[in-house]
Amino acid sequence: MNPLQLTRRAFLGQSAGGLGALALASLAAPRILAAERPRQTAKAVISLFQHGGPSQMDLFDEKPELNKWAGKPYPGGKLEIHFNNKAGNVLEAPYRFSRHGQCGMELSELLPHTGSIADDITLIRSMSTGSVDHESALRIIHTGRFLAGLPTMGSWILYGLGSMNENLPAYVVLSDPGGLPVDGERNWSSGFLPAVYQGTPFRGGESPVFNLKTPAKIPAAARANQLEFIKQINQHHAGRFPENTELTARIANFETAARMQSAVPEALDLSSESEETKKLYGLDNPTTAEYGRRCLIARRLVERGVRFVQLFLKGQPWDTHEKNAERLKGLCARTDQPSAALVKDLKRRGLLDSTAVLWTGEFGRLPISQGKDGRDHNRHAFSLWVAGGGFKSGYIHGATDDFGYQAVTDVVNVHDFHATLLHALGINHRALTFPQEGRAASLTDPDVTDASVVRALLA
């Protein structure tokens, strides 16, 4: 083709030698990101994501002043309020806190199982983010920017480190059987990165992956011939359009799917797990069984070399604009035991040191009431915890003000956390870049934020 007739996309694709081909190559072997690469501690990540914004002052960050001032006007000055017409007085924290572990970590009575792993986690009480809106805050914590359509953290990690098992997707999403979370598939999109780096959703039931199982009426030989023919057609087409990364990803998916037909059912089959292990995750309790099953599957996937596993809940259940105390109680009853069981199980199997388990939402809640008994959004303070993967054990980082409204000591913004997690994975966050619109785009974009590794969080 005449170079003057090339489209911009075609020019970039051909001049780069085909980004899709490079993408596949990087899946096969880790990328070298910088001459001075951090020492890798973690090899995999399990993200237990809590859509809606869990209330930090009711779960992780005890604030006695809330109960002293309950029902009275907030004395701490002006607050940033999302739904101003429903703002009320200070709302009490209804649950007691107690100390756990040798570290003395103070946690809500709603989290007894998390308390049992207090000496294994880093609890960050001083998180902050850049948006008080759900969708924007979700995109910030997943992609580093509030704009839609960018690569998620899991995609960046896979792009940087590659796959560890060619028989399974390197990035797996264990979605809620009840439905998608808020912002849907954007939560695991590869954005402008080649499509091979997006998350692969696994569902519950007999068919965890769409279109994976060959229909019973089709003979094995016929299916093999069919796939080989499709592969030849796709490869011919991909040779003509090397910039089409979705096509390249589709070719790779066909090849992976053949290997997945035996690997996926084995990974999801819990029959080989002991009754003690199933009970540890709460599979014997209807309240915890569904979430516990997904947590146990997450362990099995990491055990088999999956790089990034993400669990989501339907909608945004932690968005407690009303009935804050009641809804928190139900959510903790569902998730507390399985989350802690995952950490315990990884530890006893020798996998916790190489696996970072992350429990977080997109932001926190306000110290005042919204309506009768709810809490509004708060971007100035929230809490999260991390276990394993090179993070400190039994460590509490940072602090908020007396009412839990704003992080005031050792503040960690979302971009700093991204940089720190990448560092634990052996990735220099400044070097993990991808050419996009004439510039080097990254998870911790230097044009947007001055992200820094928080070394105090690391062992």
C-alpha positions as CSV (number, residue, x, y, z in Angstrom):
1,M,0.0,0.0,0.0
2,N,1.1,3.5,-0.8
3,P,2.3,5.0,2.6
4,L,0.4,8.2,1.7
5,Q,-2.9,6.1,1.7
6,L,-2.4,4.5,5.0
7,T,-4.8,5.3,7.8
8,R,-3.3,6.4,11.1
9,R,-4.2,3.1,12.7
10,A,-2.7,1.1,9.9
11,F,0.5,3.2,9.9
12,L,1.0,2.7,13.6
13,G,0.3,-1.0,13.3
14,Q,2.7,-1.6,10.4
15,S,5.4,0.7,11.6
16,A,5.4,-1.1,15.0
17,G,5.7,-4.5,13.3
18,G,2.2,-5.3,14.5
19,L,1.3,-4.5,18.1
20,G,-0.9,-7.6,18.3
21,A,2.1,-9.9,17.6
22,L,4.1,-8.1,20.2
23,A,1.2,-8.5,22.7
24,L,1.2,-12.3,22.2
25,A,4.9,-12.5,22.5
26,S,4.8,-10.6,25.8
27,L,2.2,-13.0,27.1
28,A,4.6,-15.8,26.6
29,A,7.5,-14.2,28.5
30,P,7.7,-11.4,31.0
31,R,8.7,-8.0,29.7
32,I,11.9,-6.2,30.8
33,L,10.6,-2.8,31.9
34,A,13.7,-1.0,33.1
35,A,17.4,-1.5,33.8
36,E,16.7,-1.0,37.5
37,R,13.8,-3.3,38.0
38,P,12.4,-3.6,41.6
39,R,13.0,-6.9,43.3
40,Q,9.8,-9.0,42.7
41,T,8.0,-10.2,45.8
42,A,4.5,-10.9,44.5
43,K,3.8,-12.9,41.4
44,A,0.0,-12.8,41.6
45,V,-2.8,-10.6,42.9
46,I,-6.3,-11.4,44.1
47,S,-8.6,-8.4,44.3
48,L,-11.7,-8.7,46.5
49,F,-13.4,-5.5,45.2
50,Q,-16.2,-4.0,47.3
51,H,-18.4,-1.8,45.0
52,G,-20.1,1.1,46.6
53,G,-17.6,2.5,49.2
54,P,-17.4,0.6,52.5
55,S,-17.8,2.8,55.6
56,Q,-14.3,3.2,57.1
57,M,-15.5,4.6,60.4
58,D,-17.9,1.7,61.0
59,L,-15.5,-1.1,60.0
60,F,-11.8,-0.2,60.2
61,D,-11.3,3.2,61.8
62,E,-12.8,3.7,65.2
63,K,-14.0,7.2,65.9
64,P,-15.4,7.7,69.5
65,E,-16.2,11.3,68.6
66,L,-19.0,10.1,66.3
67,N,-21.0,8.7,69.2
68,K,-20.2,11.7,71.4
69,W,-21.6,14.1,68.8
70,A,-24.4,11.8,67.4
71,G,-27.4,13.7,66.4
72,K,-25.6,17.1,66.7
73,P,-24.3,19.4,64.0
74,Y,-20.9,18.4,62.7
75,P,-18.3,20.5,64.5
76,G,-15.4,20.0,62.2
77,G,-16.0,22.6,59.6
78,K,-17.3,22.4,56.0
79,L,-17.7,19.0,54.4
80,E,-17.8,18.0,50.8
81,I,-21.2,16.6,50.3
82,H,-22.4,14.7,47.3
83,F,-26.2,14.9,48.0
84,N,-26.4,18.2,49.8
85,N,-30.2,18.2,50.2
86,K,-30.1,15.1,52.4
87,A,-27.2,16.1,54.7
88,G,-27.9,15.8,58.4
89,N,-26.1,15.7,61.8
90,V,-23.3,13.5,63.0
91,L,-24.3,9.8,62.6
92,E,-23.2,7.4,65.3
93,A,-21.0,4.4,64.7
94,P,-23.3,1.6,65.9
95,Y,-20.8,-1.2,66.3
96,R,-18.1,-1.8,69.0
97,F,-14.5,-2.1,68.1
98,S,-11.9,-4.4,69.8
99,R,-8.2,-5.1,69.4
100,H,-7.0,-8.2,67.4
101,G,-3.7,-10.0,67.1
102,Q,-0.3,-9.2,68.6
103,C,-0.4,-5.9,66.6
104,G,-3.5,-4.8,68.5
105,M,-5.4,-3.8,65.3
106,E,-8.8,-2.2,66.2
107,L,-11.6,-3.6,64.0
108,S,-15.4,-3.6,64.2
109,E,-17.3,-6.4,65.8
110,L,-18.7,-7.1,62.3
111,L,-15.3,-8.3,61.2
112,P,-14.3,-11.1,63.6
113,H,-12.7,-13.2,60.9
114,T,-10.7,-10.3,59.5
115,G,-9.6,-9.8,63.1
116,S,-8.2,-13.4,63.1
117,I,-5.8,-12.4,60.3
118,A,-4.8,-9.0,61.7
119,D,-1.2,-10.1,62.1
120,D,-1.1,-11.0,58.4
121,I,-2.4,-7.7,56.9
122,T,-1.5,-4.2,56.2
123,L,-4.4,-1.9,57.1
124,I,-4.2,1.5,55.4
125,R,-6.5,4.0,57.1
126,S,-5.4,7.1,55.2
127,M,-6.5,6.4,51.6
128,S,-7.8,9.2,49.4
129,T,-9.0,9.4,45.9
130,G,-9.9,12.1,43.3
131,S,-13.7,11.7,42.8
132,V,-16.8,11.5,45.0
133,D,-18.8,10.0,42.1
134,H,-19.0,6.2,41.9
135,E,-18.2,5.7,38.2
136,S,-15.3,8.2,38.2
137,A,-13.9,6.8,41.5
138,L,-14.2,3.3,40.2
139,R,-12.2,4.2,37.1
140,I,-9.6,5.9,39.2
141,I,-8.9,2.9,41.4
142,H,-9.1,0.5,38.5
143,T,-7.3,2.5,35.8
144,G,-5.6,5.5,37.5
145,R,-7.8,8.0,35.6
146,F,-11.4,9.1,35.9
147,L,-11.9,8.8,32.1
148,A,-13.7,5.8,30.7
149,G,-12.1,3.3,28.3
150,L,-8.6,3.0,29.8
151,P,-6.8,-0.2,30.8
152,T,-7.4,-1.6,34.2
153,M,-4.8,-2.5,36.8
154,G,-5.1,-6.2,36.0
155,S,-4.5,-5.5,32.3
156,W,-1.4,-3.4,33.1
157,I,0.0,-6.1,35.4
158,L,-0.5,-8.8,32.7
159,Y,1.0,-6.5,30.1
160,G,4.1,-6.1,32.3
161,L,4.6,-9.6,33.6
162,G,3.0,-11.9,31.1
163,S,1.2,-15.3,31.7
164,M,2.4,-18.1,34.0
165,N,0.1,-20.8,32.6
166,E,-0.8,-21.0,28.9
167,N,-3.8,-23.4,29.7
168,L,-5.7,-20.7,31.7
169,P,-6.5,-17.0,31.1
170,A,-3.9,-14.9,32.9
171,Y,-6.6,-12.5,34.1
172,V,-9.8,-14.0,35.5
173,V,-12.9,-12.2,36.8
174,L,-15.1,-14.2,39.1
175,S,-18.3,-12.3,38.7
176,D,-21.3,-12.3,41.0
177,P,-23.9,-14.9,39.8
178,G,-26.6,-12.2,40.6
179,G,-25.4,-9.8,38.0
180,L,-22.7,-7.3,37.0
181,P,-21.2,-4.6,39.2
182,V,-21.7,-0.9,38.5
183,D,-19.7,0.2,35.4
184,G,-20.0,-3.4,34.1
185,E,-17.2,-4.8,31.9
186,R,-15.2,-1.5,32.2
187,N,-14.0,-2.9,35.5
188,W,-11.8,-5.4,33.7
189,S,-11.3,-3.8,30.3
190,S,-7.9,-3.7,28.6
191,G,-8.7,-0.2,27.2
192,F,-6.1,0.8,24.6
193,L,-3.8,-2.1,25.5
194,P,-4.1,-5.1,23.1
195,A,-7.3,-7.0,23.7
196,V,-5.4,-10.1,24.9
197,Y,-4.9,-8.3,28.2
198,Q,-8.5,-7.9,29.2
199,G,-10.1,-9.9,32.0
200,T,-11.9,-13.2,31.2
201,P,-15.1,-13.6,33.2
202,F,-15.9,-16.9,34.8
203,R,-19.5,-17.6,35.8
204,G,-21.0,-20.0,38.3
205,G,-22.8,-23.1,37.1
206,E,-22.0,-25.8,34.6
207,S,-20.7,-23.5,31.9
208,P,-18.3,-21.0,33.6
209,V,-16.9,-19.7,30.2
210,F,-19.2,-18.8,27.3
211,N,-18.8,-21.0,24.2
212,L,-16.0,-23.1,25.7
213,K,-17.7,-26.5,25.7
214,T,-18.1,-28.3,22.4
215,P,-21.8,-29.3,21.8
216,A,-22.3,-33.0,22.3
217,K,-23.6,-33.6,18.7
218,I,-20.4,-32.3,17.1
219,P,-17.6,-35.0,16.8
220,A,-14.2,-34.1,18.1
221,A,-12.5,-34.5,14.8
222,A,-15.0,-32.2,13.1
223,R,-14.5,-29.5,15.7
224,A,-10.7,-29.8,15.3
225,N,-10.9,-29.4,11.6
226,Q,-13.3,-26.5,12.0
227,L,-11.0,-24.7,14.4
228,E,-8.0,-25.3,12.2
229,F,-9.8,-23.8,9.2
230,I,-10.9,-20.8,11.2
231,K,-7.4,-20.3,12.4
232,Q,-6.0,-20.2,8.9
233,I,-8.6,-17.7,7.8
234,N,-7.9,-15.5,10.8
235,Q,-4.2,-15.6,10.4
236,H,-4.4,-14.6,6.8
237,H,-6.7,-11.7,7.7
238,A,-4.5,-10.7,10.6
239,G,-1.5,-10.6,8.2
240,R,-3.3,-8.0,6.2
241,F,-4.4,-5.9,9.2
242,P,-1.6,-6.3,11.9
243,E,-3.0,-3.2,13.8
244,N,-6.2,-5.1,14.6
245,T,-5.4,-6.4,18.1
246,E,-8.9,-7.7,18.7
247,L,-8.4,-10.1,15.8
248,T,-5.0,-11.2,17.1
249,A,-6.6,-11.7,20.5
250,R,-9.3,-13.8,19.0
251,I,-6.8,-16.1,17.4
252,A,-5.0,-16.5,20.7
253,N,-8.4,-17.1,22.4
254,F,-9.2,-20.0,20.0
255,E,-5.9,-21.6,20.8
256,T,-6.2,-21.0,24.6
257,A,-9.8,-22.2,24.5
258,A,-8.8,-25.6,23.3
259,R,-6.4,-26.0,26.2
260,M,-8.9,-24.5,28.6
261,Q,-11.5,-27.2,27.9
262,S,-9.8,-29.5,30.3
263,A,-7.9,-26.9,32.5
264,V,-10.9,-24.8,33.5
265,P,-13.2,-27.6,34.7
266,E,-10.3,-29.0,36.8
267,A,-9.5,-25.6,38.3
268,L,-13.2,-25.0,39.2
269,D,-13.9,-28.5,40.6
270,L,-14.0,-28.3,44.4
271,S,-14.6,-32.0,44.9
272,S,-10.9,-32.6,45.7
273,E,-10.9,-30.0,48.5
274,S,-11.2,-31.3,52.0
275,E,-14.3,-30.8,54.1
276,E,-12.2,-28.8,56.5
277,T,-11.2,-26.4,53.7
278,K,-14.7,-26.0,52.5
279,K,-15.9,-25.2,56.1
280,L,-13.0,-22.7,56.5
281,Y,-14.5,-20.7,53.5
282,G,-18.0,-21.1,54.8
283,L,-19.3,-23.4,52.1
284,D,-21.5,-25.1,54.8
285,N,-23.4,-21.8,55.5
286,P,-25.9,-20.4,53.0
287,T,-24.9,-16.8,54.0
288,T,-21.2,-17.3,53.1
289,A,-21.3,-20.2,50.6
290,E,-21.5,-18.3,47.3
291,Y,-18.8,-15.8,48.1
292,G,-16.7,-18.4,49.9
293,R,-16.8,-20.6,46.8
294,R,-15.5,-17.8,44.6
295,C,-12.7,-17.1,47.2
296,L,-11.7,-20.8,47.2
297,I,-11.7,-20.8,43.4
298,A,-9.5,-17.7,43.4
299,R,-7.0,-19.7,45.5
300,R,-7.1,-22.6,43.1
301,L,-6.6,-20.3,40.1
302,V,-3.5,-18.6,41.6
303,E,-2.2,-22.0,42.6
304,R,-2.4,-22.9,38.9
305,G,-0.5,-19.9,37.7
306,V,-3.3,-17.3,37.0
307,R,-1.7,-13.9,37.4
308,F,-4.7,-11.7,38.4
309,V,-8.0,-12.7,39.9
310,Q,-10.8,-10.3,40.7
311,L,-14.0,-10.9,42.6
312,F,-17.0,-8.5,42.3
313,L,-20.4,-8.1,43.9
314,K,-23.6,-7.3,42.0
315,G,-24.3,-3.6,41.7
316,Q,-22.8,-1.5,44.5
317,P,-24.0,-3.1,47.7
318,W,-21.6,-1.1,50.0
319,D,-23.3,2.2,48.9
320,T,-25.1,2.7,52.2
321,H,-27.2,5.8,51.6
322,E,-29.8,4.3,53.9
323,K,-29.9,1.7,56.6
324,N,-26.1,1.9,57.0
325,A,-25.9,-0.3,60.1
326,E,-28.3,-3.0,58.8
327,R,-26.7,-3.3,55.4
328,L,-23.1,-3.4,56.7
329,K,-24.1,-6.2,59.0
330,G,-25.5,-8.3,56.1
331,L,-22.5,-7.6,53.8
332,C,-19.9,-8.4,56.5
333,A,-21.8,-11.6,57.3
334,R,-21.5,-12.6,53.6
335,T,-17.9,-11.6,53.0
336,D,-15.9,-11.5,56.2
337,Q,-15.3,-15.2,56.7
338,P,-14.4,-16.1,53.1
339,S,-12.1,-13.1,52.8
340,A,-10.1,-14.1,55.9
341,A,-10.2,-17.8,54.9
342,L,-8.5,-17.0,51.6
343,V,-5.6,-15.4,53.4
344,K,-5.3,-18.3,55.9
345,D,-5.5,-20.9,53.1
346,L,-2.9,-19.1,51.0
347,K,-0.6,-18.8,54.0
348,R,-0.7,-22.5,55.0
349,R,-0.1,-23.5,51.4
350,G,3.0,-21.3,51.2
351,L,1.4,-19.0,48.6
352,L,0.8,-15.9,50.6
353,D,4.3,-14.5,50.2
354,S,3.9,-14.5,46.4
355,T,0.2,-13.5,46.3
356,A,-1.1,-10.0,47.2
357,V,-4.7,-10.1,48.5
358,L,-6.4,-6.7,48.2
359,W,-9.7,-5.8,49.9
360,T,-11.0,-2.4,48.9
361,G,-13.8,-0.2,47.6
362,E,-13.6,3.0,45.5
363,F,-14.0,5.5,48.4
364,G,-15.3,5.9,51.9
365,R,-18.3,7.5,53.7
366,L,-19.1,10.7,55.5
367,P,-19.3,11.1,59.3
368,I,-22.8,12.8,59.1
369,S,-26.1,11.2,58.3
370,Q,-27.7,11.1,55.0
371,G,-31.4,11.1,55.6
372,K,-32.4,9.1,58.6
373,D,-29.7,6.4,58.9
374,G,-27.3,6.5,55.8
375,R,-23.9,7.8,55.0
376,D,-23.0,9.8,51.8
377,H,-19.8,9.4,49.6
378,N,-16.4,10.6,50.8
379,R,-13.3,10.8,48.7
380,H,-11.1,12.3,51.4
381,A,-10.7,9.2,53.5
382,F,-11.2,5.4,53.2
383,S,-9.6,2.2,54.4
384,L,-8.3,-0.9,52.6
385,W,-6.2,-3.9,53.6
386,V,-3.6,-5.9,51.8
387,A,-2.2,-9.3,52.8
388,G,0.9,-11.0,51.6
389,G,2.8,-10.2,48.4
390,G,5.6,-8.4,50.2
391,F,3.4,-6.0,52.2
392,K,4.0,-5.7,56.0
393,S,2.2,-8.0,58.4
394,G,0.3,-6.7,61.3
395,Y,0.8,-3.1,60.2
396,I,-1.5,-0.1,60.5
397,H,-0.6,2.8,58.2
398,G,-1.9,6.4,58.5
399,A,-4.7,8.1,60.3
400,T,-7.8,10.3,59.7
401,D,-9.1,13.2,61.7
402,D,-11.3,12.7,64.8
403,F,-14.4,12.1,62.8
404,G,-12.9,10.0,60.0
405,Y,-13.6,12.6,57.3
406,Q,-10.1,13.3,56.0
407,A,-6.8,11.4,55.9
408,V,-4.3,13.6,57.8
409,T,-1.3,11.4,58.6
410,D,0.8,9.5,56.0
411,V,-1.8,10.0,53.3
412,V,-1.8,7.4,50.5
413,N,-3.7,8.3,47.3
414,V,-4.8,5.7,44.9
415,H,-1.9,6.5,42.5
416,D,0.6,5.9,45.2
417,F,-1.0,2.6,46.0
418,H,-0.8,1.6,42.3
419,A,2.9,2.4,42.3
420,T,3.5,0.4,45.5
421,L,1.6,-2.7,44.3
422,L,3.5,-2.6,41.0
423,H,6.7,-2.3,42.9
424,A,5.9,-5.4,45.0
425,L,5.3,-7.2,41.6
426,G,8.8,-6.2,40.5
427,I,7.5,-3.5,38.1
428,N,8.9,0.0,37.8
429,H,5.7,2.0,37.5
430,R,7.4,4.8,35.6
431,A,8.7,2.3,33.0
432,L,5.4,0.4,32.5
433,T,4.2,2.4,29.5
434,F,2.4,1.9,26.2
435,P,2.4,4.2,23.2
436,Q,-0.9,6.0,23.0
437,E,-1.7,9.0,20.9
438,G,1.9,10.1,20.5
439,R,2.8,9.7,24.2
440,A,3.8,7.0,26.7
441,A,0.6,6.2,28.7
442,S,0.8,4.3,32.0
443,L,-1.2,3.3,35.0
444,T,0.5,6.0,37.1
445,D,0.4,8.7,34.4
446,P,3.0,11.4,35.3
447,D,0.9,14.0,33.5
448,V,-1.9,13.4,35.9
449,T,-0.3,12.6,39.2
450,D,3.1,12.4,40.9
451,A,2.8,8.8,42.1
452,S,5.3,7.5,44.5
453,V,6.1,4.1,46.0
454,V,5.1,4.1,49.7
455,R,7.9,2.0,51.0
456,A,6.5,2.1,54.6
457,L,3.9,-0.4,53.4
458,L,6.4,-3.0,52.2
459,A,8.2,-5.6,54.3
